Amino acid sequence: AKVQGSALGPSLLDADDWERRSGKVSFYAMEYIQGPDLLTFIQQKGPSWTGVLMVQLLNDLDALHKA
C-alpha cells in the first residue's frame, strides 16, 4: 500500500511495498535532517531528550499504521 504526504506526519515522506518472489517488503522514507545521528544527539543533549524523541517517533509510527 502506497501512502504519501501529510497522512504520515511531518517526518515520514513515503511508505510503500516492494514485491519480490519471496514476499512483500514494506519500507518508508524519512526526511533527511543534517546533523548528528540519534545516539550522538542523545549523548550531547542528555538522556532527558530520549523521551521527547521516542514520543515523536511513536506518533509518526502510529500515523503510518493508521494510513
Phi and psi in degrees as a GROMACS rama.xvg file:
@    title "Ramachandran Plot"
@    xaxis  label "Phi"
@    yaxis  label "Psi"
@TYPE xy
-99.0363  129.108  LYS-2
-133.323  136.449  VAL-3
-138.849  161.98  GLN-4
85.1091  -154.09  GLY-5
-66.2124  -15.6768  SER-6
-61.7083  -21.9457  ALA-7
-94.9136  -9.57756  LEU-8
99.6637  -177.4  GLY-9
-76.6019  -20.1099  PRO-10
-101.329  -32.0316  SER-11
-89.859  129.904  LEU-12
-100.272  -33.0183  LEU-13
-158.79  141.531  ASP-14
-133.468  136.882  ALA-15
-155.799  174.699  ASP-16
-122.124  148.286  ASP-17
-121.446  122.12  TRP-18
-87.4787  130.787  GLU-19
-127.128  165.485  ARG-20
-59.4119  -35.8286  ARG-21
-81.7477  -4.73131  SER-22
137.483  -176.304  GLY-23
-90.7467  138.266  LYS-24
-116.691  117.085  VAL-25
-91.9526  143.468  SER-26
-147.96  165.111  PHE-27
-139.064  155.139  TYR-28
-114.307  138.261  ALA-29
-117.001  158.153  MET-30
-65.0818  136.46  GLU-31
-82.5708  128.348  TYR-32
-120.011  121.693  ILE-33
-63.2627  133.801  GLN-34
145.348  -170.284  GLY-35
-71.193  158.958  PRO-36
-69.9671  170.242  ASP-37
-59.2567  -45.1847  LEU-38
-62.6252  -45.5286  LEU-39
-62.6938  -41.036  THR-40
-58.5084  -47.1223  PHE-41
-65.9587  -38.5248  ILE-42
-64.2915  -36.8656  GLN-43
-75.8949  -41.315  GLN-44
-87.4994  -23.6531  LYS-45
105.35  157.113  GLY-46
-65.0646  -16.8513  PRO-47
-64.3623  -21.1283  SER-48
-76.8112  -17.5033  TRP-49
-57.8645  -45.5733  THR-50
-62.6903  -42.1354  GLY-51
-60.7527  -47.6104  VAL-52
-65.8503  -39.7562  LEU-53
-64.5837  -40.2462  MET-54
-62.0167  -43.7472  VAL-55
-62.5306  -45.9847  GLN-56
-65.0591  -41.3377  LEU-57
-68.5099  -34.6579  LEU-58
-63.0792  -41.9984  ASN-59
-65.4347  -40.3067  ASP-60
-64.418  -40.0454  LEU-61
-61.2813  -44.7294  ASP-62
-62.4195  -38.6818  ALA-63
-63.8037  -42.1318  LEU-64
-69.5949  -29.8735  HIS-65
-80.9595  -21.1967  LYS-66
